[in-house]
Amino acid sequence: MALNDGAEGLFTSKEVAEFLRLNPGTLDNWACQGTGPRFVKVGNTRRYTYTDLISWLESQPQGGEPEEW
């Protein structure tokens, strides 16, 4: 299942890492630190919803704003 607009279901760390173009270990680190996208535990694995992932992305600091002199 690929992540795309309006996707439903639960996504694995590997799928989310591919979508974000990150190493899956980064998601592991974020989960241990209590940062990163919200997830649910299913057994011993983390699963992510598309809605939670997009909400997290939208909450991240934005760059590219010109600095005022």
C-alpha positions as CSV (number, residue, x, y, z in Angstrom):
1,M,0.0,0.0,0.0
2,A,1.5,3.3,-1.0
3,L,1.0,6.5,0.9
4,N,-0.9,9.0,-1.2
5,D,-3.6,11.7,-0.7
6,G,-6.6,10.3,1.0
7,A,-4.9,6.9,1.8
8,E,-6.6,4.9,4.5
9,G,-5.2,2.2,6.7
10,L,-2.2,1.8,8.9
11,F,1.3,2.2,7.5
12,T,4.5,0.6,8.6
13,S,7.6,2.5,9.7
14,K,9.3,1.4,6.5
15,E,6.4,2.8,4.3
16,V,6.5,6.1,6.3
17,A,10.3,6.3,6.1
18,E,10.1,5.8,2.3
19,F,7.4,8.5,2.0
20,L,9.5,11.0,4.1
21,R,12.7,9.8,2.4
22,L,14.3,9.0,5.8
23,N,16.1,6.1,7.2
24,P,13.7,3.9,9.2
25,G,16.0,4.3,12.2
26,T,15.2,7.9,12.3
27,L,11.5,7.1,13.0
28,D,12.8,4.7,15.7
29,N,14.8,7.5,17.3
30,W,11.9,9.9,17.1
31,A,9.5,7.3,18.7
32,C,12.0,6.8,21.6
33,Q,12.3,10.6,22.1
34,G,8.6,11.2,21.9
35,T,8.9,13.3,18.8
36,G,7.9,12.6,15.2
37,P,4.5,11.5,13.8
38,R,1.9,10.1,16.1
39,F,1.6,6.3,15.9
40,V,-0.3,3.4,17.4
41,K,1.1,0.2,18.7
42,V,-0.2,-3.0,17.1
43,G,1.4,-5.8,19.0
44,N,5.1,-4.8,19.1
45,T,5.0,-2.7,16.0
46,R,4.3,0.9,15.3
47,R,1.7,1.9,12.7
48,Y,0.9,5.3,11.3
49,T,-2.3,6.8,9.8
50,Y,-2.1,9.0,6.8
51,T,-4.1,11.7,8.7
52,D,-1.7,11.7,11.6
53,L,1.3,11.8,9.3
54,I,0.0,14.8,7.3
55,S,-1.0,16.6,10.6
56,W,2.5,16.1,11.9
57,L,4.1,17.4,8.7
58,E,1.9,20.5,8.7
59,S,2.9,21.2,12.3
60,Q,6.6,21.3,11.5
61,P,8.5,24.6,11.2
62,Q,8.5,26.1,7.8
63,G,11.6,27.6,6.1
64,G,12.3,29.9,3.3
65,E,10.9,33.1,4.8
66,P,13.1,36.1,4.1
67,E,14.8,37.5,7.1
68,E,14.0,41.1,8.0
69,W,17.1,43.4,8.1
